Amino acid sequence: MELNRRTVIAGAAAAGLAATTLGSGTAQAATGSTGSSGGRKPVKEHFGTLADGTKIYRWSLENGGTRLKVLSYGGIIQSLEIPDRHGRYANVSLGYDNLDAYVKGTTFFGATIGRYGNRIAKGQFTLDGKKYQLSVNDGVNSLHGGKQGFNTKVWDIEPFVSGSDVGLHLHYTSVDGEMGYPGTLKTKVTFTLNRHGDWRIDYEATTDKPTVVNLTNHTYYNLAGEGSGSIYGHELWLAAGRFTPTDSGLIPTGELAKVKGTPFDFTHPKPVGRDIRTGHPQLVTAKGYDHNFVLDKGVTARPEHVVTLRDPESGRTLKILTDQPGVQFYSGNFLDGTLVGPSGHTYRQGDGMCLETQHFPDSPNEPKFPSTVLRPGHTYRTTTIHKFSV
């Protein structure tokens, strides 16, 4: 029998289960009234200091049984705690317990990604007849915005409580020419927890010159709890009948290939690891799944349900809704056992997975893909919602 999540949360509260506290620092409640649902005020604490003396803060949100911790460095999701079928909480996102590891890291754990999520071939694109050269940081290609993408920036954060919702507004302005991108891009990302415990991300951006934009979040999920082992037993459903095959540099070839009859078919739920070692050429190239899945719905006016991820052992289930046309499914192929999470356990290949809602990789160079061009006078807007249950 599937348990109602509210029953589980109520049971956890009755049992006196406490939130896991990561790191150290003095916490202070942000200004604002408590929501009508009893959602807690966002809490701010010092997390660390950058080499230039800039203080980095961690904000903690709790509502509807979901607990979220966000860093001002990189707009990073440092912890995401949800209960299992017995009401026991675990942090289901991979990350670190200290700032230095995030600064030195190359895995983008939990980061807000921009200006352009995913890869752009050779770090080049042409817009309105002008060629732009971007920062390259993935061989000859540009990945997730370049060497100093949004994941390395310090975001201004404004907490809010609105009715029964609690959340954070994150602001960052990327100047004209940063990482080679044209135009000054003013970006706002809003993280909201509602009374049901749903985590919503709203992205907004404006520019003063034509540019390309593709914002996303790079949380690595393990619904059994970070540091607990492989996600290969997780069951995944994707509303995608096609995917974009890649070349040896993981750049899409331009083909929209059918998933039917291949290891890329998740149109019916199946374990992530069932076909991952079948020897399919695309899986060999990427060392697992690291591919954009073409959502059947395309671009939509409102977020629609496109992903379900479930851990049979804990019962934790994640449903993702988005208005974007693609989801990059990455199965943690390059985790090599050298990184240590907050639990004190190392992360090995397959110990976490990403489900990045997005426009397609290299879309500035592929006319068959949905456009990522943003022009002055227009506002980039996109929404992704994460629903948790057991």
Secondary structure, 3 states (H helix, E strand, C coil): CCCCHHHHHHHHHHCCCCCCCCCCCCEEECCCCCCCCCCCCCEEEEEEECCCCCEEEEEEEEECCEEEEEECECCCEEEEEEECCCCCEEECECCCCCHHHHHHCCCCCCCEECCECCEEHHHEEEECCEEEECCCCECCEEECCCCCCHHHCECEEEEEEECCEEEEEEEEEECCCHHHCCCCEEEEEEEEECCCCCEEEEEEEEECCCEECECEECCEECCCCCCCCCCCCCEEEECCCEEECECCCCCECCCCEECCCCCCCCCCCEECCCCCCCCCHHHHHHCCCEEEEECCCCCCCCCEEEEEEECCCCCCEEEEEECCCEEEEECCCCCEEEEECCCCCEEECCCCEEEEEECCCCHHHCCCCCCCEECCCCCEEEEEEEEEEC
